Amino acid sequence: MFLGEHFHTLDEKGRLVLPAKFRSLLSGGCVVTRGRDANLVVFPSELFETQAQAVRERLEQGRVGRAEARTFFGGADAIEPDKQGRLTLRAELREYASLVKDVVVVGMGDRCEVWASDRFLSARELGTRMYLEEEG
């Protein structure tokens, strides 16, 4: 399972070193695509297939379904981690998520997300405040 927050940096070639405990989960390959929060989502290849089926089913449901499919499939890139456990992220995906240097890899159970550090910290703070207000 993908768990935790892992702060890393991209190298000059746009490569991200995966957290050591995530490498075995992605050893069979992965697909990186645009997330809904101006971030990237990294799916193990087999989970991407399941998610893709769900997106394809919504494709015929109108404009919103087609927009979701364009974002999900249009931004997708199948990647094999290299021997050092790095993912090379395409320039278009890095630009979409504003990934320049400092990034956070966030475990999300069955997948992980990649965020620009500053955006992640802001989103985490907002999410924590919303959670606490709801619990209060």
Secondary structure in CASP SS format (residue, H / E / C, confidence):
PFRMAT SS
TARGET T0000
AUTHOR 0000-0000-0000
METHOD secondary structure of the structure
MODEL  1
M C 1.00
F E 1.00
L C 1.00
G C 1.00
E E 1.00
H E 1.00
F E 1.00
H E 1.00
T E 1.00
L E 1.00
D C 1.00
E C 1.00
K C 1.00
G C 1.00
R E 1.00
L E 1.00
V E 1.00
L C 1.00
P C 1.00
A H 1.00
K H 1.00
F H 1.00
R H 1.00
S H 1.00
L H 1.00
L H 1.00
S C 1.00
G C 1.00
G C 1.00
C E 1.00
V E 1.00
V E 1.00
T E 1.00
R E 1.00
G C 1.00
R C 1.00
D C 1.00
A C 1.00
N C 1.00
L E 1.00
V E 1.00
V E 1.00
F E 1.00
P E 1.00
S H 1.00
E H 1.00
L H 1.00
F H 1.00
E H 1.00
T H 1.00
Q H 1.00
A H 1.00
Q H 1.00
A H 1.00
V H 1.00
R H 1.00
E H 1.00
R H 1.00
L H 1.00
E C 1.00
Q C 1.00
G C 1.00
R H 1.00
V H 1.00
G H 1.00
R H 1.00
A H 1.00
E H 1.00
A H 1.00
R H 1.00
T H 1.00
F H 1.00
F H 1.00
G H 1.00
G C 1.00
A C 1.00
D E 1.00
A E 1.00
I E 1.00
E C 1.00
P C 1.00
D C 1.00
K C 1.00
Q C 1.00
G C 1.00
R E 1.00
L E 1.00
T E 1.00
L C 1.00
R C 1.00
A H 1.00
E H 1.00
L H 1.00
R H 1.00
E H 1.00
Y H 1.00
A C 1.00
S C 1.00
L C 1.00
V C 1.00
K C 1.00
D E 1.00
V E 1.00
V E 1.00
V E 1.00
V E 1.00
G E 1.00
M C 1.00
G E 1.00
D C 1.00
R C 1.00
C E 1.00
E E 1.00
V E 1.00
W E 1.00
A E 1.00
S H 1.00
D H 1.00
R H 1.00
F H 1.00
L H 1.00
S H 1.00
A H 1.00
R H 1.00
E H 1.00
L H 1.00
G H 1.00
T H 1.00
R H 1.00
M H 1.00
Y H 1.00
L H 1.00
E H 1.00
E H 1.00
E H 1.00
G C 1.00
END
